[in-house]
Amino acid sequence: MQVDVFEPEELDAVAATVYGRTSIGQRGRLPQTVTVEVPGRPDEEVTLIVGTEGAWVFATAAGWEATAEAVLLVVAQYARFAAIEEALLDAQAMARRNLRHGVTAAVPTLRKREKLVGAATASWNLLSDWAYFWGPCSDPLRHCSSQESVEVHSQLSSELELEEWAERIESVAEDVGEVYDAITDKLFHYGLFIWGMVVEAIIIALIVALIFR
C-alpha cells in the first residue's frame, strides 16, 4: 500500500479528493481518518487517512519523524487485514457453494474430491496466514523501537478499531474452517464406505466362485 505524506494544511483538499472517490456498495472498507498527538509535543498532531487504496499522512517533518514507525506499522496491518478479509470472503462464498458436500456425501462428492481437497488446502493456508498475521506479526512490541511508538500504535489501532475488525475477520475464518472440516470428514468416511463396499463385493464374488466352481 502506498503512503503519501503531506503538510498539515493540505488535509482538507486531499481528504475531499480521497472521500470523493468512494461509492455506495464498493468492494472493501470506506476510508477512515484518525488523529493522534505527537509524543513529547502535546500541541502537535498527526492525522492519518487510510483506506484500501492507500494511506495519506498529514504532519510536520518533526511530527512524521516521531510517529512514522507506528503509522507505517498500522498501515501495513490495515492493508493486510483488508487483503485477508477479501480473500476469506471469497473463500466463504466458495465454501457455501460446497457446503452440500459437507452435509451429505454421494458419488458426485467423490468425483469432485480433488477440487474439494484443493479448495480446503487453499483455505487452510489462508487461515494459517491469518493466524500468524493477527498474532505475532501484528505485535507492536516486536516491531516498535520505543515505548512512545508502541503508545502511538495503540492509539491508532484503537481509533481504527483494528481489534474489532480482526474479530469479525476471525468469525469468517472460523466459518470457512468449519465448512471444510465437515467436507473433508465426509470425504474420508464416504471414501472408506465405498472401499468397504468394494472389498465386500470382491469377497462375495470370491465366495460364490468357490461354491460354484
PyMOL CGO cylinders between C-alpha atoms (Angstrom):
from pymol import cmd
from pymol.cgo import CYLINDER

trace = [
    CYLINDER, 0.00, 0.00, 0.00, 1.36, 3.44, -0.92, 0.3, 1, 1, 1, 1, 1, 1,
    CYLINDER, 1.36, 3.44, -0.92, 1.80, 6.02, 1.85, 0.3, 1, 1, 1, 1, 1, 1,
    CYLINDER, 1.80, 6.02, 1.85, 1.90, 9.71, 0.94, 0.3, 1, 1, 1, 1, 1, 1,
    CYLINDER, 1.90, 9.71, 0.94, 2.98, 12.38, 3.44, 0.3, 1, 1, 1, 1, 1, 1,
    CYLINDER, 2.98, 12.38, 3.44, 1.64, 15.95, 3.26, 0.3, 1, 1, 1, 1, 1, 1,
    CYLINDER, 1.64, 15.95, 3.26, 1.88, 19.14, 5.25, 0.3, 1, 1, 1, 1, 1, 1,
    CYLINDER, 1.88, 19.14, 5.25, -0.95, 19.53, 7.82, 0.3, 1, 1, 1, 1, 1, 1,
    CYLINDER, -0.95, 19.53, 7.82, -2.57, 22.41, 5.92, 0.3, 1, 1, 1, 1, 1, 1,
    CYLINDER, -2.57, 22.41, 5.92, -3.18, 20.13, 2.91, 0.3, 1, 1, 1, 1, 1, 1,
    CYLINDER, -3.18, 20.13, 2.91, -5.57, 17.90, 4.86, 0.3, 1, 1, 1, 1, 1, 1,
    CYLINDER, -5.57, 17.90, 4.86, -8.88, 19.35, 3.69, 0.3, 1, 1, 1, 1, 1, 1,
    CYLINDER, -8.88, 19.35, 3.69, -8.03, 19.30, -0.01, 0.3, 1, 1, 1, 1, 1, 1,
    CYLINDER, -8.03, 19.30, -0.01, -6.63, 15.77, -0.01, 0.3, 1, 1, 1, 1, 1, 1,
    CYLINDER, -6.63, 15.77, -0.01, -9.45, 14.43, 2.19, 0.3, 1, 1, 1, 1, 1, 1,
    CYLINDER, -9.45, 14.43, 2.19, -12.05, 15.85, -0.21, 0.3, 1, 1, 1, 1, 1, 1,
    CYLINDER, -12.05, 15.85, -0.21, -10.36, 14.01, -3.08, 0.3, 1, 1, 1, 1, 1, 1,
    CYLINDER, -10.36, 14.01, -3.08, -10.00, 10.72, -1.18, 0.3, 1, 1, 1, 1, 1, 1,
    CYLINDER, -10.00, 10.72, -1.18, -13.55, 10.64, 0.12, 0.3, 1, 1, 1, 1, 1, 1,
    CYLINDER, -13.55, 10.64, 0.12, -14.88, 11.91, -3.20, 0.3, 1, 1, 1, 1, 1, 1,
    CYLINDER, -14.88, 11.91, -3.20, -13.72, 8.65, -4.83, 0.3, 1, 1, 1, 1, 1, 1,
    CYLINDER, -13.72, 8.65, -4.83, -15.79, 6.43, -2.52, 0.3, 1, 1, 1, 1, 1, 1,
    CYLINDER, -15.79, 6.43, -2.52, -19.06, 4.98, -3.72, 0.3, 1, 1, 1, 1, 1, 1,
    CYLINDER, -19.06, 4.98, -3.72, -22.01, 3.11, -2.23, 0.3, 1, 1, 1, 1, 1, 1,
    CYLINDER, -22.01, 3.11, -2.23, -21.61, -0.66, -2.41, 0.3, 1, 1, 1, 1, 1, 1,
    CYLINDER, -21.61, -0.66, -2.41, -17.90, -0.51, -3.21, 0.3, 1, 1, 1, 1, 1, 1,
    CYLINDER, -17.90, -0.51, -3.21, -15.78, -3.58, -2.51, 0.3, 1, 1, 1, 1, 1, 1,
    CYLINDER, -15.78, -3.58, -2.51, -13.78, -3.11, 0.66, 0.3, 1, 1, 1, 1, 1, 1,
    CYLINDER, -13.78, -3.11, 0.66, -13.94, -0.65, 3.54, 0.3, 1, 1, 1, 1, 1, 1,
    CYLINDER, -13.94, -0.65, 3.54, -14.52, 3.09, 3.37, 0.3, 1, 1, 1, 1, 1, 1,
    CYLINDER, -14.52, 3.09, 3.37, -11.51, 5.32, 4.19, 0.3, 1, 1, 1, 1, 1, 1,
    CYLINDER, -11.51, 5.32, 4.19, -11.05, 6.28, 7.84, 0.3, 1, 1, 1, 1, 1, 1,
    CYLINDER, -11.05, 6.28, 7.84, -9.48, 9.38, 9.36, 0.3, 1, 1, 1, 1, 1, 1,
    CYLINDER, -9.48, 9.38, 9.36, -7.72, 9.30, 12.73, 0.3, 1, 1, 1, 1, 1, 1,
    CYLINDER, -7.72, 9.30, 12.73, -5.62, 11.83, 14.63, 0.3, 1, 1, 1, 1, 1, 1,
    CYLINDER, -5.62, 11.83, 14.63, -3.01, 11.31, 17.37, 0.3, 1, 1, 1, 1, 1, 1,
    CYLINDER, -3.01, 11.31, 17.37, -0.77, 13.55, 19.40, 0.3, 1, 1, 1, 1, 1, 1,
    CYLINDER, -0.77, 13.55, 19.40, 2.94, 13.62, 18.61, 0.3, 1, 1, 1, 1, 1, 1,
    CYLINDER, 2.94, 13.62, 18.61, 4.93, 12.16, 21.55, 0.3, 1, 1, 1, 1, 1, 1,
    CYLINDER, 4.93, 12.16, 21.55, 6.61, 14.94, 23.51, 0.3, 1, 1, 1, 1, 1, 1,
    CYLINDER, 6.61, 14.94, 23.51, 4.71, 17.58, 21.52, 0.3, 1, 1, 1, 1, 1, 1,
    CYLINDER, 4.71, 17.58, 21.52, 1.24, 17.92, 23.09, 0.3, 1, 1, 1, 1, 1, 1,
    CYLINDER, 1.24, 17.92, 23.09, 0.43, 20.89, 20.86, 0.3, 1, 1, 1, 1, 1, 1,
    CYLINDER, 0.43, 20.89, 20.86, 1.14, 18.98, 17.65, 0.3, 1, 1, 1, 1, 1, 1,
    CYLINDER, 1.14, 18.98, 17.65, -0.90, 16.25, 15.95, 0.3, 1, 1, 1, 1, 1, 1,
    CYLINDER, -0.90, 16.25, 15.95, -0.55, 13.77, 13.11, 0.3, 1, 1, 1, 1, 1, 1,
    CYLINDER, -0.55, 13.77, 13.11, -3.59, 12.89, 11.02, 0.3, 1, 1, 1, 1, 1, 1,
    CYLINDER, -3.59, 12.89, 11.02, -3.88, 9.67, 9.05, 0.3, 1, 1, 1, 1, 1, 1,
    CYLINDER, -3.88, 9.67, 9.05, -6.40, 8.85, 6.34, 0.3, 1, 1, 1, 1, 1, 1,
    CYLINDER, -6.40, 8.85, 6.34, -6.25, 5.17, 5.42, 0.3, 1, 1, 1, 1, 1, 1,
    CYLINDER, -6.25, 5.17, 5.42, -8.30, 3.06, 3.05, 0.3, 1, 1, 1, 1, 1, 1,
    CYLINDER, -8.30, 3.06, 3.05, -7.92, 0.03, 0.83, 0.3, 1, 1, 1, 1, 1, 1,
    CYLINDER, -7.92, 0.03, 0.83, -6.44, 2.20, -1.94, 0.3, 1, 1, 1, 1, 1, 1,
    CYLINDER, -6.44, 2.20, -1.94, -3.71, 3.89, 0.09, 0.3, 1, 1, 1, 1, 1, 1,
    CYLINDER, -3.71, 3.89, 0.09, -2.76, 5.98, 3.11, 0.3, 1, 1, 1, 1, 1, 1,
    CYLINDER, -2.76, 5.98, 3.11, -2.27, 9.72, 3.47, 0.3, 1, 1, 1, 1, 1, 1,
    CYLINDER, -2.27, 9.72, 3.47, -0.41, 11.26, 6.41, 0.3, 1, 1, 1, 1, 1, 1,
    CYLINDER, -0.41, 11.26, 6.41, -0.55, 14.93, 7.42, 0.3, 1, 1, 1, 1, 1, 1,
    CYLINDER, -0.55, 14.93, 7.42, 2.29, 16.02, 9.69, 0.3, 1, 1, 1, 1, 1, 1,
    CYLINDER, 2.29, 16.02, 9.69, 5.23, 18.35, 10.06, 0.3, 1, 1, 1, 1, 1, 1,
    CYLINDER, 5.23, 18.35, 10.06, 8.69, 16.93, 9.40, 0.3, 1, 1, 1, 1, 1, 1,
    CYLINDER, 8.69, 16.93, 9.40, 9.29, 16.56, 13.15, 0.3, 1, 1, 1, 1, 1, 1,
    CYLINDER, 9.29, 16.56, 13.15, 5.85, 15.03, 13.73, 0.3, 1, 1, 1, 1, 1, 1,
    CYLINDER, 5.85, 15.03, 13.73, 6.36, 12.49, 10.96, 0.3, 1, 1, 1, 1, 1, 1,
    CYLINDER, 6.36, 12.49, 10.96, 9.80, 11.54, 12.25, 0.3, 1, 1, 1, 1, 1, 1,
    CYLINDER, 9.80, 11.54, 12.25, 8.36, 10.93, 15.72, 0.3, 1, 1, 1, 1, 1, 1,
    CYLINDER, 8.36, 10.93, 15.72, 5.42, 8.80, 14.57, 0.3, 1, 1, 1, 1, 1, 1,
    CYLINDER, 5.42, 8.80, 14.57, 6.47, 7.21, 11.27, 0.3, 1, 1, 1, 1, 1, 1,
    CYLINDER, 6.47, 7.21, 11.27, 7.34, 3.86, 12.82, 0.3, 1, 1, 1, 1, 1, 1,
    CYLINDER, 7.34, 3.86, 12.82, 3.94, 3.39, 14.43, 0.3, 1, 1, 1, 1, 1, 1,
    CYLINDER, 3.94, 3.39, 14.43, 2.00, 4.85, 11.50, 0.3, 1, 1, 1, 1, 1, 1,
    CYLINDER, 2.00, 4.85, 11.50, 3.69, 2.59, 8.94, 0.3, 1, 1, 1, 1, 1, 1,
    CYLINDER, 3.69, 2.59, 8.94, 3.08, -0.49, 11.09, 0.3, 1, 1, 1, 1, 1, 1,
    CYLINDER, 3.08, -0.49, 11.09, -0.62, 0.35, 11.44, 0.3, 1, 1, 1, 1, 1, 1,
    CYLINDER, -0.62, 0.35, 11.44, -0.93, 1.00, 7.70, 0.3, 1, 1, 1, 1, 1, 1,
    CYLINDER, -0.93, 1.00, 7.70, 0.74, -2.35, 6.95, 0.3, 1, 1, 1, 1, 1, 1,
    CYLINDER, 0.74, -2.35, 6.95, -1.66, -4.08, 9.33, 0.3, 1, 1, 1, 1, 1, 1,
    CYLINDER, -1.66, -4.08, 9.33, -4.64, -2.31, 7.76, 0.3, 1, 1, 1, 1, 1, 1,
    CYLINDER, -4.64, -2.31, 7.76, -3.56, -3.33, 4.26, 0.3, 1, 1, 1, 1, 1, 1,
    CYLINDER, -3.56, -3.33, 4.26, -3.01, -6.94, 5.29, 0.3, 1, 1, 1, 1, 1, 1,
    CYLINDER, -3.01, -6.94, 5.29, -6.32, -7.11, 7.18, 0.3, 1, 1, 1, 1, 1, 1,
    CYLINDER, -6.32, -7.11, 7.18, -8.12, -5.80, 4.09, 0.3, 1, 1, 1, 1, 1, 1,
    CYLINDER, -8.12, -5.80, 4.09, -6.41, -8.30, 1.78, 0.3, 1, 1, 1, 1, 1, 1,
    CYLINDER, -6.41, -8.30, 1.78, -7.04, -11.28, 4.05, 0.3, 1, 1, 1, 1, 1, 1,
    CYLINDER, -7.04, -11.28, 4.05, -10.65, -10.23, 4.65, 0.3, 1, 1, 1, 1, 1, 1,
    CYLINDER, -10.65, -10.23, 4.65, -11.34, -10.09, 0.89, 0.3, 1, 1, 1, 1, 1, 1,
    CYLINDER, -11.34, -10.09, 0.89, -9.68, -13.48, 0.36, 0.3, 1, 1, 1, 1, 1, 1,
    CYLINDER, -9.68, -13.48, 0.36, -11.63, -15.01, 3.24, 0.3, 1, 1, 1, 1, 1, 1,
    CYLINDER, -11.63, -15.01, 3.24, -14.94, -13.61, 1.97, 0.3, 1, 1, 1, 1, 1, 1,
    CYLINDER, -14.94, -13.61, 1.97, -14.21, -15.22, -1.42, 0.3, 1, 1, 1, 1, 1, 1,
    CYLINDER, -14.21, -15.22, -1.42, -13.32, -18.47, 0.34, 0.3, 1, 1, 1, 1, 1, 1,
    CYLINDER, -13.32, -18.47, 0.34, -16.53, -18.26, 2.39, 0.3, 1, 1, 1, 1, 1, 1,
    CYLINDER, -16.53, -18.26, 2.39, -18.60, -17.82, -0.78, 0.3, 1, 1, 1, 1, 1, 1,
    CYLINDER, -18.60, -17.82, -0.78, -16.95, -20.90, -2.29, 0.3, 1, 1, 1, 1, 1, 1,
    CYLINDER, -16.95, -20.90, -2.29, -17.44, -22.81, 0.97, 0.3, 1, 1, 1, 1, 1, 1,
    CYLINDER, -17.44, -22.81, 0.97, -21.15, -22.03, 0.86, 0.3, 1, 1, 1, 1, 1, 1,
    CYLINDER, -21.15, -22.03, 0.86, -21.33, -23.45, -2.67, 0.3, 1, 1, 1, 1, 1, 1,
    CYLINDER, -21.33, -23.45, -2.67, -19.55, -26.59, -1.49, 0.3, 1, 1, 1, 1, 1, 1,
    CYLINDER, -19.55, -26.59, -1.49, -21.48, -26.87, 1.77, 0.3, 1, 1, 1, 1, 1, 1,
    CYLINDER, -21.48, -26.87, 1.77, -23.79, -29.65, 0.50, 0.3, 1, 1, 1, 1, 1, 1,
    CYLINDER, -23.79, -29.65, 0.50, -20.76, -31.94, 0.23, 0.3, 1, 1, 1, 1, 1, 1,
    CYLINDER, -20.76, -31.94, 0.23, -20.21, -31.48, 3.95, 0.3, 1, 1, 1, 1, 1, 1,
    CYLINDER, -20.21, -31.48, 3.95, -23.84, -32.21, 4.81, 0.3, 1, 1, 1, 1, 1, 1,
    CYLINDER, -23.84, -32.21, 4.81, -24.28, -35.34, 2.73, 0.3, 1, 1, 1, 1, 1, 1,
    CYLINDER, -24.28, -35.34, 2.73, -21.75, -37.16, 0.59, 0.3, 1, 1, 1, 1, 1, 1,
    CYLINDER, -21.75, -37.16, 0.59, -22.51, -39.07, -2.60, 0.3, 1, 1, 1, 1, 1, 1,
    CYLINDER, -22.51, -39.07, -2.60, -20.78, -40.23, -5.76, 0.3, 1, 1, 1, 1, 1, 1,
    CYLINDER, -20.78, -40.23, -5.76, -20.56, -36.63, -7.14, 0.3, 1, 1, 1, 1, 1, 1,
    CYLINDER, -20.56, -36.63, -7.14, -18.67, -35.72, -3.97, 0.3, 1, 1, 1, 1, 1, 1,
    CYLINDER, -18.67, -35.72, -3.97, -16.00, -38.32, -4.72, 0.3, 1, 1, 1, 1, 1, 1,
    CYLINDER, -16.00, -38.32, -4.72, -15.83, -37.18, -8.31, 0.3, 1, 1, 1, 1, 1, 1,
    CYLINDER, -15.83, -37.18, -8.31, -15.05, -33.67, -7.07, 0.3, 1, 1, 1, 1, 1, 1,
    CYLINDER, -15.05, -33.67, -7.07, -12.66, -34.90, -4.41, 0.3, 1, 1, 1, 1, 1, 1,
    CYLINDER, -12.66, -34.90, -4.41, -9.54, -33.36, -5.94, 0.3, 1, 1, 1, 1, 1, 1,
    CYLINDER, -9.54, -33.36, -5.94, -11.23, -29.98, -6.41, 0.3, 1, 1, 1, 1, 1, 1,
    CYLINDER, -11.23, -29.98, -6.41, -12.68, -30.01, -2.89, 0.3, 1, 1, 1, 1, 1, 1,
    CYLINDER, -12.68, -30.01, -2.89, -9.39, -31.00, -1.30, 0.3, 1, 1, 1, 1, 1, 1,
    CYLINDER, -9.39, -31.00, -1.30, -7.64, -28.25, -3.28, 0.3, 1, 1, 1, 1, 1, 1,
    CYLINDER, -7.64, -28.25, -3.28, -10.16, -25.66, -2.07, 0.3, 1, 1, 1, 1, 1, 1,
    CYLINDER, -10.16, -25.66, -2.07, -9.80, -26.90, 1.51, 0.3, 1, 1, 1, 1, 1, 1,
    CYLINDER, -9.80, -26.90, 1.51, -6.00, -26.77, 1.34, 0.3, 1, 1, 1, 1, 1, 1,
    CYLINDER, -6.00, -26.77, 1.34, -6.05, -23.22, -0.06, 0.3, 1, 1, 1, 1, 1, 1,
    CYLINDER, -6.05, -23.22, -0.06, -8.48, -22.15, 2.68, 0.3, 1, 1, 1, 1, 1, 1,
    CYLINDER, -8.48, -22.15, 2.68, -6.40, -23.73, 5.45, 0.3, 1, 1, 1, 1, 1, 1,
    CYLINDER, -6.40, -23.73, 5.45, -3.28, -21.99, 4.11, 0.3, 1, 1, 1, 1, 1, 1,
    CYLINDER, -3.28, -21.99, 4.11, -5.20, -18.71, 4.27, 0.3, 1, 1, 1, 1, 1, 1,
    CYLINDER, -5.20, -18.71, 4.27, -6.36, -19.44, 7.82, 0.3, 1, 1, 1, 1, 1, 1,
    CYLINDER, -6.36, -19.44, 7.82, -2.80, -20.23, 8.85, 0.3, 1, 1, 1, 1, 1, 1,
    CYLINDER, -2.80, -20.23, 8.85, -1.62, -16.96, 7.28, 0.3, 1, 1, 1, 1, 1, 1,
    CYLINDER, -1.62, -16.96, 7.28, -4.32, -15.06, 9.16, 0.3, 1, 1, 1, 1, 1, 1,
    CYLINDER, -4.32, -15.06, 9.16, -3.46, -16.72, 12.49, 0.3, 1, 1, 1, 1, 1, 1,
    CYLINDER, -3.46, -16.72, 12.49, 0.20, -15.74, 12.08, 0.3, 1, 1, 1, 1, 1, 1,
    CYLINDER, 0.20, -15.74, 12.08, -0.52, -12.19, 10.94, 0.3, 1, 1, 1, 1, 1, 1,
    CYLINDER, -0.52, -12.19, 10.94, -3.08, -11.43, 13.62, 0.3, 1, 1, 1, 1, 1, 1,
    CYLINDER, -3.08, -11.43, 13.62, -0.78, -12.98, 16.21, 0.3, 1, 1, 1, 1, 1, 1,
    CYLINDER, -0.78, -12.98, 16.21, 2.99, -12.40, 16.41, 0.3, 1, 1, 1, 1, 1, 1,
    CYLINDER, 2.99, -12.40, 16.41, 3.26, -10.45, 13.15, 0.3, 1, 1, 1, 1, 1, 1,
    CYLINDER, 3.26, -10.45, 13.15, 0.90, -7.76, 14.49, 0.3, 1, 1, 1, 1, 1, 1,
    CYLINDER, 0.90, -7.76, 14.49, 2.53, -7.42, 17.90, 0.3, 1, 1, 1, 1, 1, 1,
    CYLINDER, 2.53, -7.42, 17.90, 3.87, -3.83, 18.15, 0.3, 1, 1, 1, 1, 1, 1,
    CYLINDER, 3.87, -3.83, 18.15, 6.33, -4.90, 20.86, 0.3, 1, 1, 1, 1, 1, 1,
    CYLINDER, 6.33, -4.90, 20.86, 8.11, -6.95, 18.19, 0.3, 1, 1, 1, 1, 1, 1,
    CYLINDER, 8.11, -6.95, 18.19, 8.37, -4.08, 15.70, 0.3, 1, 1, 1, 1, 1, 1,
    CYLINDER, 8.37, -4.08, 15.70, 8.42, -0.75, 17.54, 0.3, 1, 1, 1, 1, 1, 1,
    CYLINDER, 8.42, -0.75, 17.54, 11.75, 0.51, 18.83, 0.3, 1, 1, 1, 1, 1, 1,
    CYLINDER, 11.75, 0.51, 18.83, 10.38, 2.66, 21.67, 0.3, 1, 1, 1, 1, 1, 1,
    CYLINDER, 10.38, 2.66, 21.67, 7.54, 2.78, 24.15, 0.3, 1, 1, 1, 1, 1, 1,
    CYLINDER, 7.54, 2.78, 24.15, 6.40, 6.04, 22.56, 0.3, 1, 1, 1, 1, 1, 1,
    CYLINDER, 6.40, 6.04, 22.56, 5.94, 4.25, 19.23, 0.3, 1, 1, 1, 1, 1, 1,
    CYLINDER, 5.94, 4.25, 19.23, 4.02, 1.47, 20.96, 0.3, 1, 1, 1, 1, 1, 1,
    CYLINDER, 4.02, 1.47, 20.96, 1.69, 4.02, 22.54, 0.3, 1, 1, 1, 1, 1, 1,
    CYLINDER, 1.69, 4.02, 22.54, 1.09, 5.82, 19.22, 0.3, 1, 1, 1, 1, 1, 1,
    CYLINDER, 1.09, 5.82, 19.22, 0.42, 2.46, 17.58, 0.3, 1, 1, 1, 1, 1, 1,
    CYLINDER, 0.42, 2.46, 17.58, -2.04, 1.60, 20.35, 0.3, 1, 1, 1, 1, 1, 1,
    CYLINDER, -2.04, 1.60, 20.35, -3.92, 4.89, 19.88, 0.3, 1, 1, 1, 1, 1, 1,
    CYLINDER, -3.92, 4.89, 19.88, -4.12, 4.44, 16.10, 0.3, 1, 1, 1, 1, 1, 1,
    CYLINDER, -4.12, 4.44, 16.10, -5.24, 0.82, 16.42, 0.3, 1, 1, 1, 1, 1, 1,
    CYLINDER, -5.24, 0.82, 16.42, -7.94, 1.82, 18.88, 0.3, 1, 1, 1, 1, 1, 1,
    CYLINDER, -7.94, 1.82, 18.88, -9.20, 4.68, 16.69, 0.3, 1, 1, 1, 1, 1, 1,
    CYLINDER, -9.20, 4.68, 16.69, -9.26, 2.40, 13.63, 0.3, 1, 1, 1, 1, 1, 1,
    CYLINDER, -9.26, 2.40, 13.63, -10.90, -0.40, 15.68, 0.3, 1, 1, 1, 1, 1, 1,
    CYLINDER, -10.90, -0.40, 15.68, -8.42, -2.95, 14.38, 0.3, 1, 1, 1, 1, 1, 1,
    CYLINDER, -8.42, -2.95, 14.38, -9.17, -5.36, 17.23, 0.3, 1, 1, 1, 1, 1, 1,
    CYLINDER, -9.17, -5.36, 17.23, -12.90, -5.35, 16.46, 0.3, 1, 1, 1, 1, 1, 1,
    CYLINDER, -12.90, -5.35, 16.46, -12.16, -5.72, 12.76, 0.3, 1, 1, 1, 1, 1, 1,
    CYLINDER, -12.16, -5.72, 12.76, -9.88, -8.66, 13.47, 0.3, 1, 1, 1, 1, 1, 1,
    CYLINDER, -9.88, -8.66, 13.47, -12.61, -10.35, 15.49, 0.3, 1, 1, 1, 1, 1, 1,
    CYLINDER, -12.61, -10.35, 15.49, -15.03, -10.02, 12.56, 0.3, 1, 1, 1, 1, 1, 1,
    CYLINDER, -15.03, -10.02, 12.56, -12.43, -11.49, 10.22, 0.3, 1, 1, 1, 1, 1, 1,
    CYLINDER, -12.43, -11.49, 10.22, -11.87, -14.30, 12.71, 0.3, 1, 1, 1, 1, 1, 1,
    CYLINDER, -11.87, -14.30, 12.71, -15.57, -15.19, 12.64, 0.3, 1, 1, 1, 1, 1, 1,
    CYLINDER, -15.57, -15.19, 12.64, -15.39, -15.58, 8.84, 0.3, 1, 1, 1, 1, 1, 1,
    CYLINDER, -15.39, -15.58, 8.84, -12.21, -17.65, 9.20, 0.3, 1, 1, 1, 1, 1, 1,
    CYLINDER, -12.21, -17.65, 9.20, -13.90, -19.96, 11.70, 0.3, 1, 1, 1, 1, 1, 1,
    CYLINDER, -13.90, -19.96, 11.70, -16.89, -20.40, 9.38, 0.3, 1, 1, 1, 1, 1, 1,
    CYLINDER, -16.89, -20.40, 9.38, -14.67, -21.32, 6.43, 0.3, 1, 1, 1, 1, 1, 1,
    CYLINDER, -14.67, -21.32, 6.43, -12.62, -23.72, 8.55, 0.3, 1, 1, 1, 1, 1, 1,
    CYLINDER, -12.62, -23.72, 8.55, -15.69, -25.49, 9.93, 0.3, 1, 1, 1, 1, 1, 1,
    CYLINDER, -15.69, -25.49, 9.93, -17.20, -26.00, 6.45, 0.3, 1, 1, 1, 1, 1, 1,
    CYLINDER, -17.20, -26.00, 6.45, -14.03, -27.57, 5.05, 0.3, 1, 1, 1, 1, 1, 1,
    CYLINDER, -14.03, -27.57, 5.05, -13.53, -29.65, 8.19, 0.3, 1, 1, 1, 1, 1, 1,
    CYLINDER, -13.53, -29.65, 8.19, -17.01, -31.09, 7.59, 0.3, 1, 1, 1, 1, 1, 1,
    CYLINDER, -17.01, -31.09, 7.59, -16.34, -31.64, 3.88, 0.3, 1, 1, 1, 1, 1, 1,
    CYLINDER, -16.34, -31.64, 3.88, -13.02, -33.42, 4.36, 0.3, 1, 1, 1, 1, 1, 1,
    CYLINDER, -13.02, -33.42, 4.36, -14.53, -35.54, 7.14, 0.3, 1, 1, 1, 1, 1, 1,
    CYLINDER, -14.53, -35.54, 7.14, -17.36, -36.59, 4.82, 0.3, 1, 1, 1, 1, 1, 1,
    CYLINDER, -17.36, -36.59, 4.82, -14.89, -37.35, 2.04, 0.3, 1, 1, 1, 1, 1, 1,
    CYLINDER, -14.89, -37.35, 2.04, -12.82, -39.54, 4.33, 0.3, 1, 1, 1, 1, 1, 1,
    CYLINDER, -12.82, -39.54, 4.33, -15.72, -41.54, 5.74, 0.3, 1, 1, 1, 1, 1, 1,
    CYLINDER, -15.72, -41.54, 5.74, -17.57, -41.84, 2.44, 0.3, 1, 1, 1, 1, 1, 1,
    CYLINDER, -17.57, -41.84, 2.44, -14.36, -43.00, 0.80, 0.3, 1, 1, 1, 1, 1, 1,
    CYLINDER, -14.36, -43.00, 0.80, -13.98, -45.68, 3.46, 0.3, 1, 1, 1, 1, 1, 1,
    CYLINDER, -13.98, -45.68, 3.46, -17.63, -46.68, 2.94, 0.3, 1, 1, 1, 1, 1, 1,
    CYLINDER, -17.63, -46.68, 2.94, -17.14, -47.07, -0.83, 0.3, 1, 1, 1, 1, 1, 1,
    CYLINDER, -17.14, -47.07, -0.83, -13.95, -49.08, -0.42, 0.3, 1, 1, 1, 1, 1, 1,
    CYLINDER, -13.95, -49.08, -0.42, -15.66, -51.22, 2.18, 0.3, 1, 1, 1, 1, 1, 1,
    CYLINDER, -15.66, -51.22, 2.18, -18.43, -51.98, -0.28, 0.3, 1, 1, 1, 1, 1, 1,
    CYLINDER, -18.43, -51.98, -0.28, -15.89, -52.79, -3.00, 0.3, 1, 1, 1, 1, 1, 1,
    CYLINDER, -15.89, -52.79, -3.00, -13.97, -55.15, -0.70, 0.3, 1, 1, 1, 1, 1, 1,
    CYLINDER, -13.97, -55.15, -0.70, -17.22, -56.77, 0.43, 0.3, 1, 1, 1, 1, 1, 1,
    CYLINDER, -17.22, -56.77, 0.43, -18.30, -57.27, -3.20, 0.3, 1, 1, 1, 1, 1, 1,
    CYLINDER, -18.30, -57.27, -3.20, -14.93, -58.85, -4.02, 0.3, 1, 1, 1, 1, 1, 1,
    CYLINDER, -14.93, -58.85, -4.02, -15.20, -61.21, -1.06, 0.3, 1, 1, 1, 1, 1, 1,
    CYLINDER, -15.20, -61.21, -1.06, -18.75, -62.23, -2.03, 0.3, 1, 1, 1, 1, 1, 1,
    CYLINDER, -18.75, -62.23, -2.03, -17.64, -62.80, -5.61, 0.3, 1, 1, 1, 1, 1, 1,
    CYLINDER, -17.64, -62.80, -5.61, -14.76, -65.00, -4.43, 0.3, 1, 1, 1, 1, 1, 1,
    CYLINDER, -14.76, -65.00, -4.43, -17.08, -67.00, -2.16, 0.3, 1, 1, 1, 1, 1, 1,
    CYLINDER, -17.08, -67.00, -2.16, -19.57, -67.51, -4.99, 0.3, 1, 1, 1, 1, 1, 1,
    CYLINDER, -19.57, -67.51, -4.99, -16.77, -68.54, -7.32, 0.3, 1, 1, 1, 1, 1, 1,
    CYLINDER, -16.77, -68.54, -7.32, -15.51, -71.09, -4.77, 0.3, 1, 1, 1, 1, 1, 1,
    CYLINDER, -15.51, -71.09, -4.77, -19.02, -72.52, -4.20, 0.3, 1, 1, 1, 1, 1, 1,
    CYLINDER, -19.02, -72.52, -4.20, -19.94, -72.97, -7.84, 0.3, 1, 1, 1, 1, 1, 1,
    CYLINDER, -19.94, -72.97, -7.84, -16.64, -73.94, -9.38, 0.3, 1, 1, 1, 1, 1, 1,
]
cmd.load_cgo(trace, "trace")
